[in-house]
C-alpha cells in the first residue's frame, strides 16, 4: 500500500511541476521569407514578462549576437518602441519581421548604418532568436530559443525552423546564464 501512495504522490508532483513551468513558443507567421512575421506565444499556465530578445546570425564570415529588444520599426499597438512587456497565458505577440530582427545584428557585424546589403544576405547561413522572460514567482529567468535556417530558392530566401519546436531553456545552469544575457542587453 505504501508503494501505491508513493507512486501516486510522484505522479501528482510531476504533474504539478509540469503545469508550473514555462512554455514559450517562437514561430513564423504570415509568409515564408524574410518578410514573414516572428510570433512569440505563451503556452504557460501563468503570464510571463518578456525581458529581452537576442538575435544571433551566422554568416560565412562569423557569428554575431545582438539584443533586439528595442524596435527599429514602428508597431501598431500603441506605437510602442520596445518588445518588452507582459504576455498573458495562451496569448501571442508579433515582434516584427524577421528582416527587422536580423538587420541590427548584420549592421553591427559589418559596421554599416544603412540597410542590409545583398552580399550580407547571400552569406547568411542561419539565425537564432532567444527570448528571456520572467515567469511567475520564480527566482530564475525563463527562456526559449529557436534556430531558423535560410533556404535559397529562386533568388529568394525562405525562413524554415531548424527543428519542429522551440527549445525551452530549463536547466538551472542555463537559466542562471540568462542573467548575463540580460545584463548585456542593458
C-alpha positions in Angstrom: 0.0 0.0 0.0 2.9 2.4 0.8 4.3 1.9 -2.8 1.0 2.8 -4.3 0.8 6.0 -2.4 4.4 6.9 -3.2 3.7 6.3 -6.9 0.5 8.4 -6.7 2.5 11.2 -5.0 5.2 11.0 -7.7 2.6 11.4 -10.4 0.9 14.3 -8.6 4.2 16.1 -8.0 5.5 15.7 -11.6 2.1 16.8 -13.0 2.2 19.9 -10.7 5.8 20.8 -11.8 5.0 20.3 -15.5 2.0 22.7 -15.1 4.0 25.4 -13.3 7.0 25.6 -15.7 7.1 28.0 -18.6 6.4 27.0 -22.2 7.3 29.7 -24.7 7.0 29.2 -28.5 8.8 31.1 -31.2 7.3 30.7 -34.6 6.9 32.1 -38.1 3.7 33.5 -39.5 2.2 35.4 -42.4 4.7 34.3 -45.0 7.8 32.2 -45.5 10.5 34.7 -46.4 12.4 37.4 -44.5 9.2 39.4 -44.7 7.4 36.8 -42.5 6.4 37.8 -39.0 8.1 36.4 -35.9 5.5 35.3 -33.3 6.0 34.6 -29.6 3.4 32.5 -27.9 3.0 32.0 -24.1 1.7 28.5 -23.7 2.4 28.5 -19.9 -0.3 28.3 -17.3 0.8 31.8 -16.0 1.7 35.1 -17.6 5.3 35.9 -18.5 7.1 39.2 -18.8 9.3 39.5 -21.9 12.6 40.9 -20.5 14.9 40.6 -23.5 15.2 39.2 -27.1 18.6 38.4 -28.5 19.1 37.6 -32.2 22.2 35.7 -33.4 23.2 35.4 -37.0 25.8 33.2 -38.6 27.4 34.0 -41.9 30.3 32.6 -43.8 32.4 35.2 -42.0 31.4 34.6 -38.4 28.7 34.5 -35.8 27.3 37.6 -34.0 24.7 38.3 -31.4 22.9 41.5 -30.6 19.9 42.4 -28.4 16.8 43.3 -30.5 14.5 44.2 -27.6 14.1 47.8 -28.8 12.3 48.3 -32.1 13.7 49.8 -35.2 10.3 49.7 -36.9 7.0 51.1 -35.6 4.4 48.9 -34.0 0.7 49.1 -34.5 -0.4 48.6 -30.9 0.0 51.9 -29.1 3.1 52.6 -31.3 5.4 51.1 -28.6 9.2 51.2 -29.2 10.1 48.1 -27.3 9.3 44.4 -27.4 9.3 44.2 -23.6 6.2 43.6 -21.7 3.7 41.2 -20.2 2.3 38.3 -22.2 -0.8 36.6 -20.7 -1.2 32.8 -20.8 -2.5 31.5 -24.1 -1.7 34.7 -25.9 0.9 35.7 -28.6 2.7 38.8 -29.7 4.1 39.8 -33.1 7.6 41.0 -32.5 8.2 42.1 -36.1 9.6 41.0 -39.5 12.4 38.5 -39.5 14.2 41.1 -41.7 13.9 43.7 -38.9 15.3 41.2 -36.3 18.3 40.3 -38.5 19.1 43.8 -39.7 20.6 45.3 -36.5 22.8 42.2 -36.0 24.2 42.4 -39.5 24.6 46.2 -39.3 26.6 45.8 -36.1 28.8 43.0 -37.6 29.6 45.0 -40.8 29.7 48.4 -39.1 27.3 49.9 -41.6 24.5 52.3 -40.8 22.3 51.7 -43.8 20.1 48.7 -44.7 21.3 45.2 -45.2 23.5 44.7 -48.3 22.5 41.9 -50.6 26.0 40.3 -50.1 25.3 40.1 -46.4 22.1 38.2 -47.1 23.9 35.9 -49.5 26.4 34.9 -46.8 23.7 34.4 -44.2 23.5 30.7 -43.1 21.0 30.8 -40.2 19.8 32.9 -37.3 18.5 32.2 -33.8 16.0 34.1 -31.6 16.5 33.8 -27.8 13.7 35.1 -25.6 14.3 35.8 -21.9 11.3 36.2 -19.7 10.3 36.4 -16.0 7.8 33.7 -15.2 5.6 33.7 -12.2 7.2 33.9 -8.8 10.3 32.0 -9.8 13.7 33.4 -8.8 15.4 32.3 -12.1 14.5 33.7 -15.5 12.7 31.6 -18.1 13.9 31.3 -21.7 13.3 29.8 -25.1 15.4 29.6 -28.2 14.7 28.7 -31.8 17.0 28.4 -34.8 15.8 29.2 -38.3 17.6 28.0 -41.4 17.6 30.1 -44.6 16.8 28.2 -47.8 17.7 29.8 -51.1 15.1 29.2 -53.7 14.8 31.1 -57.0 16.6 34.2 -55.8 14.6 34.3 -52.6 15.4 33.4 -49.0 12.9 31.3 -47.2 12.8 31.0 -43.4 12.4 27.5 -42.1 12.6 26.3 -38.5 15.6 24.1 -37.9 13.6 21.8 -35.6 9.9 21.2 -35.2 9.6 23.0 -31.9 11.1 25.7 -29.7 13.9 24.6 -27.3 13.0 25.6 -23.8 15.8 26.8 -21.5 15.0 24.9 -18.3 18.2 23.6 -16.7 19.2 25.5 -13.6 22.7 26.3 -15.0 21.4 27.6 -18.3 18.7 29.7 -16.5 21.4 31.3 -14.4 23.4 32.2 -17.5 20.3 34.1 -18.8 21.1 36.8 -16.2 24.3 37.6 -18.0 22.4 37.8 -21.3 20.0 40.3 -19.8 22.9 42.4 -18.4 24.4 42.6 -21.9 21.1 43.9 -23.2 21.1 46.9 -20.8 
